[in-house]
């Protein structure tokens, strides 16, 4: 039996949809992870000046 290409896509998407966990579960897991790691996030708490790799090492004086 031959299937049209779009029919195979529909079948594949149906199988993939069954494999995905519900968003209510994954959303809670993401929220819990973000809240647990918030203390280690440099975007939230900042980077100490002495640990900042992008801080200028020295200036340039042109006279």
C-alpha distances in whole Angstrom, upper triangle without the diagonal:
4,7,10,13,15,12,12,16,16,15,17,20,19,20,22,24,24,26,29,32,34,36,39,39,38,41,43,43,43,46,48,47,49,52,52,52,54,58,56,55,57,56,57,61,61,62,66,68,69,65,64,62,62,66,68,70,73,74,75,79,80,83
4,7,9,12,10,10,13,14,13,15,18,18,19,21,23,24,25,28,31,33,35,38,38,37,40,42,42,42,45,47,46,47,51,51,51,53,56,55,53,55,54,55,59,59,60,64,66,66,63,61,60,60,64,66,68,71,72,73,76,77,80
4,6,8,6,7,10,11,10,12,15,15,16,19,20,21,23,25,29,30,32,35,35,34,36,39,39,39,42,44,43,44,48,48,48,50,53,52,50,52,51,52,56,56,57,61,63,64,60,59,57,57,61,63,65,68,69,70,73,74,78
4,6,5,7,9,10,11,13,15,16,17,19,20,22,24,25,29,30,31,35,35,34,36,39,39,39,41,44,43,44,47,48,48,49,53,51,49,51,50,51,54,55,56,60,62,63,59,57,56,56,59,62,64,67,67,68,71,72,76
4,5,5,7,9,10,11,13,15,16,17,19,21,22,23,27,28,29,33,33,32,34,37,36,36,39,41,40,41,44,45,45,46,49,48,46,48,46,48,51,52,53,56,58,59,55,54,52,52,56,58,60,63,63,64,68,68,72
4,5,5,6,9,10,11,12,14,15,16,19,20,21,25,26,27,30,31,30,31,34,34,34,37,39,38,39,42,43,43,44,48,47,44,46,45,46,49,50,51,55,57,58,54,53,52,51,55,57,59,62,63,64,67,68,71
4,5,5,6,9,10,11,13,14,15,17,19,21,24,25,26,30,30,29,31,34,34,34,37,39,39,40,43,44,44,45,48,47,46,48,46,47,51,52,53,57,58,60,56,54,54,53,57,59,61,64,65,66,70,70,74
4,5,5,6,9,10,11,12,14,16,17,19,22,24,26,29,29,28,30,33,33,32,36,37,37,38,41,42,42,43,47,45,44,46,44,46,49,50,51,55,56,57,54,52,51,51,55,57,59,62,63,64,68,69,72
4,5,5,6,9,10,10,12,14,16,17,20,22,23,26,27,25,27,30,30,30,33,35,34,35,38,39,39,40,44,42,41,43,41,42,46,46,48,51,53,54,51,49,48,48,52,54,56,59,60,61,65,65,69
4,5,5,6,9,10,10,13,15,16,19,20,21,25,25,24,26,29,29,29,32,34,34,35,38,39,39,40,44,43,41,43,42,43,46,47,49,52,54,55,52,50,50,50,53,55,58,61,62,63,66,67,71
4,6,5,6,9,10,11,13,15,18,20,22,25,25,24,26,29,29,29,32,34,34,35,38,39,39,41,44,43,42,44,43,44,47,48,49,53,55,56,53,51,51,51,54,57,59,62,63,65,68,69,73
4,5,5,6,9,10,11,13,17,18,20,23,23,22,24,27,27,27,30,32,31,32,35,36,36,38,41,40,38,41,40,41,44,45,46,50,52,53,49,48,47,47,51,53,55,58,60,61,65,66,70
4,5,5,6,9,10,11,14,16,17,20,21,20,22,25,24,24,27,29,29,30,33,34,34,35,39,38,36,39,37,38,41,43,44,48,50,51,47,46,45,45,49,52,54,57,58,59,63,64,68
4,5,5,6,9,10,14,15,17,20,20,19,22,24,24,25,28,29,29,31,33,34,35,36,40,39,38,40,39,40,43,44,46,50,52,53,49,48,48,48,51,54,56,60,61,62,66,67,71
4,5,5,7,9,13,14,17,20,19,19,21,24,23,24,27,28,28,30,33,33,34,36,39,38,37,40,39,39,42,44,45,49,51,52,48,47,47,47,51,54,56,59,60,62,65,67,71
4,5,5,7,10,12,14,18,17,16,19,21,21,21,24,26,25,27,29,30,30,32,36,35,33,36,35,36,39,40,41,45,47,48,45,44,43,44,47,50,52,55,56,58,62,63,67
4,5,6,9,10,12,15,15,14,17,19,19,20,22,24,24,26,28,29,30,31,35,34,33,36,34,35,38,40,41,45,47,49,45,44,44,44,47,50,53,56,57,59,62,64,67
4,6,8,10,13,15,15,15,17,19,19,20,23,24,25,26,29,30,30,32,36,35,34,37,36,36,39,41,43,46,49,50,46,46,46,46,49,52,55,58,59,61,65,66,70
4,7,9,12,15,13,13,16,18,17,18,21,22,22,24,27,27,28,30,33,32,32,35,34,34,37,39,40,44,46,47,43,43,43,43,47,50,52,55,57,59,62,64,68
4,6,9,11,10,10,13,15,14,15,18,19,19,21,24,24,25,27,30,30,29,32,31,31,34,36,37,41,43,44,41,40,40,41,44,47,49,52,54,56,59,61,65
4,6,8,7,7,10,12,11,13,15,16,17,19,21,22,23,25,28,28,27,30,30,29,32,34,36,39,42,43,40,39,40,41,43,47,49,52,54,56,60,62,65
4,5,6,7,9,10,11,13,14,16,17,19,20,22,23,25,28,28,27,31,29,29,32,34,36,40,43,44,41,40,41,41,44,47,50,53,54,57,60,62,65
4,5,5,5,8,10,10,12,14,15,16,18,19,21,22,25,26,25,28,26,26,29,31,33,37,40,41,38,37,38,38,41,44,47,50,51,54,57,59,62
4,6,5,6,9,10,11,12,14,16,17,18,20,21,25,26,25,28,27,26,29,31,34,37,40,42,39,38,39,40,42,45,48,51,52,55,58,60,64
4,6,5,6,9,10,11,13,15,16,17,19,20,23,24,24,27,26,25,28,31,33,36,39,40,37,37,38,39,41,45,47,50,52,54,58,60,63
4,5,5,6,9,10,11,12,14,15,17,18,21,22,21,24,23,23,26,28,30,33,36,38,34,34,35,35,38,41,44,47,48,51,54,57,60
4,5,5,6,9,10,11,12,14,16,16,20,21,19,23,21,21,24,26,28,32,35,36,33,33,34,34,37,40,42,46,47,50,53,55,58
4,5,5,6,9,10,11,12,14,15,19,20,19,23,22,20,23,26,28,31,35,36,33,33,34,35,37,41,43,46,48,50,54,56,59
4,5,5,6,9,10,11,12,14,17,18,18,21,21,20,22,25,27,30,33,34,31,31,32,33,36,39,41,44,46,49,52,55,58
4,5,5,6,9,10,11,12,15,16,15,18,18,17,20,22,24,27,30,32,28,28,29,30,32,36,38,41,43,46,49,51,55
4,5,5,6,9,10,11,14,15,14,18,17,15,18,21,23,26,30,31,28,28,30,30,32,36,38,41,43,46,49,51,55
4,6,5,6,9,10,13,14,14,18,18,16,18,21,23,26,30,31,28,28,30,31,33,37,38,42,44,47,50,52,56
4,5,5,6,8,11,12,12,15,16,15,17,19,21,24,27,28,25,25,27,28,30,34,36,39,41,44,47,50,53
4,5,5,6,9,10,9,13,12,11,14,16,18,21,25,26,23,23,25,26,27,31,33,36,38,41,44,47,50
4,6,5,8,10,10,14,14,11,13,16,19,21,25,26,24,24,26,27,29,32,34,37,39,42,45,48,51
4,6,7,9,10,14,15,13,14,17,19,21,25,25,23,24,26,27,29,32,34,37,39,42,46,48,52
4,5,5,7,10,12,10,11,14,15,18,21,22,19,20,22,23,25,29,30,34,36,39,42,45,48
4,5,5,9,9,7,8,11,14,16,20,21,19,19,21,22,23,27,29,32,34,37,40,43,46
4,6,8,10,8,7,10,12,14,18,19,17,17,20,21,22,26,28,31,33,36,39,42,45
4,6,9,8,8,10,10,13,16,17,14,15,17,19,20,24,25,29,31,34,37,40,44
4,5,5,6,8,9,12,16,17,14,14,16,17,19,22,24,27,29,32,36,38,42
4,5,5,5,6,9,12,14,11,10,13,14,15,19,21,24,26,29,32,35,38
4,6,6,8,12,14,16,14,12,14,14,16,19,22,25,26,29,32,35,38
4,6,9,12,15,17,16,15,17,17,18,22,24,27,28,32,34,37,40
4,7,9,12,15,13,13,16,17,17,21,23,25,27,30,33,36,39
4,7,9,12,10,10,13,13,13,17,19,22,23,27,29,32,35
4,6,8,7,6,9,10,10,14,16,19,21,24,27,30,33
4,6,5,6,10,11,10,14,15,17,20,23,26,29,32
4,5,5,9,9,7,10,11,14,16,20,22,26,29
4,6,8,10,8,11,11,13,16,20,23,26,29
4,6,9,9,12,12,15,18,22,25,28,31
4,5,6,9,10,14,16,19,23,26,29
4,6,8,9,13,15,18,22,25,28
4,6,9,12,13,16,20,22,26
4,6,9,11,14,17,20,24
4,6,7,10,14,17,20
4,7,10,13,17,20
4,7,10,13,16
4,7,10,13
4,6,10
4,6
4
